[in-house]
Amino acid sequence: MNFSVRCALVLSVLIMICRPSVAVDAVDVMVKRDLTPKIDGRISDEEKAQTPPISMTILGSLDKPKYSTAVYMSFLKDGFYAGFVVADPEPQNLVTRVKTENGPVFTDDSIQLLICPEKDTDRTNYFHFAVNAAGVRYSMDMDRDRPVTGWESAVQTTNEGWEAEIFLPYKVIRSKTQQGFWRGNVARVRAARDGAPEETSVWVNPGATLHNFRRFGFLRIVDPQAPQPKRDAETTTETTATTATAP
């Protein structure tokens, strides 16, 4: 085997070892049947309780964003809740050029929720929501190619940036509740301004486009009130089960 062939083999092995994993991410999302959120643009302690925030990375890399975002999600009795805490050192200079609902608000300082309320994803069960820092909204039912009606959102500016809330009644996204997983992703855009380029951060890096629903993460539905499985009398290992159907 000549030197060039050996080098090629070594290089191919190194590429396989160093290639980043393409495994789909998963996160536990709590069922909170007793919570009735107040969609006012501020995420309360009650809305955060028992809900570890989802963190983000730069789109297309594993680097942490310069401008952080934390996302809190819950399955409630009547719908799905997502709250975004958006850090920005200049909340007085937020970029909000789009003023018309269902305009391209995702080009402004904005957050996005991309959701498939089933375990298996395709265009027939894919919904896209976005809200800019001024509260202007965008939505799209990808199967029916039209905006979604009947959902709620709100935004407030804070001293540390801004916060946004989205509430999706199960019926407006044709949710199938008898399952243990949904699929989805979240994104945040900090628009370019003087001295700073645009920064897009995501929970799951989807590849070339945010709309790659086949790469969405798994939202594992976790119900603390779910009945525990009966213990097998012949088994000494105690088991628990918290993953359950949506409310």
Secondary structure per residue as TSV (DSSP state, phi and psi in degrees):
chain	resnum	aa	ss	phi	psi
A	1	M	-	360.0	122.7
A	2	N	-	-77.8	171.8
A	3	F	H	-62.6	-42.8
A	4	S	H	-64.2	-37.7
A	5	V	H	-66.5	-42.7
A	6	R	H	-61.3	-42.1
A	7	C	H	-61.5	-41.7
A	8	A	H	-63.3	-40.3
A	9	L	H	-65.6	-43.4
A	10	V	H	-61.8	-42.6
A	11	L	H	-63.5	-41.6
A	12	S	H	-64.1	-38.3
A	13	V	H	-65.0	-42.6
A	14	L	H	-63.3	-38.6
A	15	I	H	-63.7	-41.6
A	16	M	H	-65.4	-37.5
A	17	I	H	-70.4	-40.2
A	18	C	H	-88.6	-10.7
A	19	R	S	-62.0	129.9
A	20	P	-	-65.1	149.2
A	21	S	-	-66.4	143.6
A	22	V	-	-107.4	15.4
A	23	A	-	-61.7	139.1
A	24	V	-	-76.0	135.6
A	25	D	-	-74.8	157.6
A	26	A	E	-138.8	148.6
A	27	V	E	-142.8	143.6
A	28	D	E	-80.1	131.3
A	29	V	E	-122.9	122.7
A	30	M	E	-76.7	146.8
A	31	V	E	-88.6	126.1
A	32	K	E	-128.8	83.3
A	33	R	T	-67.5	-27.7
A	34	D	T	-90.4	-3.0
A	35	L	-	-89.2	126.7
A	36	T	-	-114.3	99.3
A	37	P	-	-71.2	148.1
A	38	K	-	-99.4	107.4
A	39	I	-	-82.7	87.3
A	40	D	S	-126.0	4.7
A	41	G	S	91.0	0.4
A	42	R	-	-122.8	128.2
A	43	I	-	-88.0	115.9
A	44	S	-	-79.3	165.8
A	45	D	H	-61.2	-35.6
A	46	E	H	-65.1	-38.4
A	47	E	H	-71.5	-25.4
A	48	K	H	-85.4	-22.5
A	49	A	T	-57.7	135.8
A	50	Q	T	60.1	23.4
A	51	T	-	-129.4	87.1
A	52	P	-	-59.1	130.9
A	53	P	-	-69.9	146.2
A	54	I	B	-82.2	132.6
A	55	S	-	-99.6	165.8
A	56	M	-	-122.9	159.4
A	57	T	E	-128.8	165.2
A	58	I	E	-65.2	137.1
A	59	L	T	-56.9	124.8
A	60	G	T	88.2	4.0
A	61	S	S	-150.9	179.1
A	62	L	S	-104.9	10.2
A	63	D	-	-74.1	145.7
A	64	K	-	-72.5	140.2
A	65	P	-	-69.5	152.0
A	66	K	S	-66.9	-33.0
A	67	Y	S	-112.7	108.8
A	68	S	-	-78.8	155.4
A	69	T	E	-141.5	133.7
A	70	A	E	-117.3	137.4
A	71	V	E	-123.2	129.5
A	72	Y	E	-113.9	124.4
A	73	M	E	-126.2	146.6
A	74	S	E	-148.7	148.6
A	75	F	E	-96.4	116.4
A	76	L	E	-102.4	-179.5
A	77	K	S	-60.3	-42.2
A	78	D	S	-114.1	-2.4
A	79	G	E	-176.2	-179.0
A	80	F	E	-104.6	134.5
A	81	Y	E	-116.2	138.5
A	82	A	E	-139.3	126.4
A	83	G	E	-119.9	135.2
A	84	F	E	-116.7	124.9
A	85	V	E	-104.5	111.5
A	86	V	E	-111.6	109.7
A	87	A	E	-79.5	135.4
A	88	D	-	-154.9	126.5
A	89	P	S	-73.4	-10.5
A	90	E	-	-128.4	65.2
A	91	P	G	-64.0	-16.9
A	92	Q	G	-80.2	-9.2
A	93	N	G	-122.2	33.4
A	94	L	-	-65.3	142.2
A	95	V	-	-90.9	112.4
A	96	T	-	-138.8	72.3
A	97	R	-	-77.8	-33.3
A	98	V	-	-80.1	126.7
A	99	K	-	-114.9	-7.6
A	100	T	S	-106.7	130.6
A	101	E	T	-58.5	138.1
A	102	N	T	68.7	16.5
A	103	G	S	-82.1	-177.5
A	104	P	-	-77.9	63.8
A	105	V	G	-64.9	-21.3
A	106	F	G	-73.9	-0.7
A	107	T	G	-90.2	-11.0
A	108	D	S	-89.7	-176.4
A	109	D	S	-63.8	116.7
A	110	S	E	-159.4	164.4
A	111	I	E	-123.3	156.2
A	112	Q	E	-136.3	143.6
A	113	L	E	-123.3	122.9
A	114	L	E	-118.1	120.4
A	115	I	E	-137.3	139.4
A	116	C	E	-125.6	108.2
A	117	P	S	-79.4	44.6
A	118	E	S	-149.3	168.1
A	119	K	S	-76.3	-34.4
A	120	D	S	-102.1	135.3
A	121	T	-	-107.8	142.0
A	122	D	-	-160.0	179.9
A	123	R	G	-65.6	-22.7
A	124	T	G	-73.6	-15.4
A	125	N	G	-129.1	32.3
A	126	Y	-	-113.1	126.9
A	127	F	E	-126.7	142.3
A	128	H	E	-124.7	127.8
A	129	F	E	-128.4	144.5
A	130	A	E	-148.2	149.2
A	131	V	E	-141.1	131.4
A	132	N	E	-90.2	175.4
A	133	A	T	-69.9	-8.0
A	134	A	T	-98.3	0.2
A	135	G	-	90.0	3.8
A	136	V	-	-74.6	137.5
A	137	R	E	-113.7	157.3
A	138	Y	E	-139.8	143.4
A	139	S	E	-151.5	154.4
A	140	M	E	-153.3	125.3
A	141	D	E	-87.9	104.9
A	142	M	T	-65.9	-31.3
A	143	D	T	-70.1	-43.5
A	144	R	T	-94.8	-3.0
A	145	D	T	52.9	51.3
A	146	R	B	-156.3	159.5
A	147	P	-	-62.9	157.2
A	148	V	-	-92.1	137.2
A	149	T	-	-111.0	155.7
A	150	G	S	90.1	10.0
A	151	W	-	-104.0	162.1
A	152	E	E	-119.3	151.0
A	153	S	E	-157.4	159.4
A	154	A	E	-159.8	155.0
A	155	V	E	-138.6	143.6
A	156	Q	E	-139.4	143.5
A	157	T	E	-84.9	142.1
A	158	T	E	-123.6	175.7
A	159	N	T	-68.4	-22.1
A	160	E	T	-102.3	0.6
A	161	G	E	148.8	-117.0
A	162	W	E	-157.8	162.0
A	163	E	E	-129.5	150.3
A	164	A	E	-140.5	146.7
A	165	E	E	-128.3	143.5
A	166	I	E	-131.2	134.6
A	167	F	E	-127.8	124.2
A	168	L	E	-115.4	103.7
A	169	P	E	-56.4	139.3
A	170	Y	G	-54.1	-37.1
A	171	K	G	-68.2	-27.9
A	172	V	G	-77.5	-16.4
A	173	I	G	-114.7	19.6
A	174	R	T	48.8	49.9
A	175	S	-	-69.2	136.6
A	176	K	-	-97.7	114.8
A	177	T	-	-88.9	-19.0
A	178	Q	S	-85.2	69.2
A	179	Q	S	-163.4	168.4
A	180	G	S	-104.2	-3.4
A	181	F	E	-140.6	146.9
A	182	W	E	-116.0	171.9
A	183	R	E	-121.0	148.6
A	184	G	E	-177.6	179.2
A	185	N	E	-155.8	160.8
A	186	V	E	-133.1	152.5
A	187	A	E	-144.8	156.3
A	188	R	E	-137.5	132.3
A	189	V	E	-113.3	126.4
A	190	R	E	-106.2	109.5
A	191	A	-	-63.7	154.3
A	192	A	-	-65.1	143.7
A	193	R	B	-148.0	178.9
A	194	D	T	-52.8	120.1
A	195	G	T	85.2	-3.0
A	196	A	B	-141.3	126.2
A	197	P	-	-74.8	166.9
A	198	E	-	-62.5	142.7
A	199	E	E	-128.6	122.8
A	200	T	E	-113.1	125.7
A	201	S	E	-121.8	151.4
A	202	V	E	-140.7	161.3
A	203	W	S	-75.5	-58.2
A	204	V	S	-110.6	125.3
A	205	N	-	-72.7	115.0
A	206	P	-	-91.4	-3.7
A	207	G	S	104.4	-137.6
A	208	A	S	-72.3	-22.8
A	209	T	-	-143.0	148.2
A	210	L	T	-63.8	-21.4
A	211	H	T	-87.8	13.9
A	212	N	-	-78.9	78.0
A	213	F	G	-65.3	-19.3
A	214	R	G	-69.0	-15.7
A	215	R	G	-104.3	9.5
A	216	F	-	-61.4	153.3
A	217	G	E	-77.0	169.8
A	218	F	E	-99.0	129.2
A	219	L	E	-99.0	101.9
A	220	R	E	-81.5	118.0
A	221	I	E	-78.4	115.7
A	222	V	E	-116.1	119.6
A	223	D	-	-115.6	106.6
A	224	P	T	-63.3	-21.0
A	225	Q	T	-95.5	6.4
A	226	A	S	-65.9	142.2
A	227	P	-	-59.1	137.6
A	228	Q	-	-79.3	143.9
A	229	P	-	-67.1	148.1
A	230	K	-	-67.7	139.7
A	231	R	-	-80.3	131.6
A	232	D	-	-67.9	126.4
A	233	A	T	-61.8	-24.1
A	234	E	T	-93.7	2.7
A	235	T	-	-111.9	136.5
A	236	T	-	-97.1	-10.1
A	237	T	S	-90.1	123.7
A	238	E	-	-82.9	134.8
A	239	T	-	-121.1	155.0
A	240	T	-	-131.7	157.9
A	241	A	-	-140.9	123.5
A	242	T	-	-115.8	-16.5
A	243	T	B	-75.6	127.7
A	244	A	-	-144.0	-173.4
A	245	T	-	-77.3	161.3
A	246	A	-	-66.7	157.4
A	247	P	-	-57.2	360.0
